[in-house]
Amino acid sequence: MKTAFSFLSMALLFIGMTAFGQQQKTQDHPVKELYLSTIQAYNEGKLEVFLANFSEDIRMYGTDGIYQGKQALRDRFEGIFKQFPNAKMEIPELEVEVLSKENVLVNFKWELFPMGRGPAFRGVGSGVYTLRKGKWIEILEVETVTEVDKELMQN
């Protein structure tokens, strides 16, 4: 119930702030650096460093399913790191919107190279960050694939 309430609260906050035009786009916010450090940890295969920026109650709507909680993310990415040890992610576009003093929305475009280079998956995503006990942490993420290079297509 608490998770559903948190999700509903964040959704209502986002809708309310957007409806009244109170969000502020910025290129200089601590969440931008945090987000990029998470991508760097992913690219280096540092699972625990990667996971440190997610809340215990993270909800991720991934390209391959819905994940609830940090343990679910650990299981997902542990498997990805084993299957694709050279995978690299690039973020060609990143936008940070300040919704309030304690809530930030990150919109991004991503490219995932499973073999480290070459053919890629491309997509878009959004993440909601909140300030908890003086630390920014991601509580919600949604990812969508928009393009797959033909070399990665399964018959």
Secondary structure by P-SEA (a helix, b strand, c coil): caaaaaaaaaaaaaaaaaaacccccccccaaaaaaaaaaaaaaaccccccccccccbbbbbccccccccaaaaaaaaaaaaaacccbbbbbcbbbbbbccccbbbbbbccccccccccccccccbbbbbbbcccbbbbcbbbbbbcccccccccc
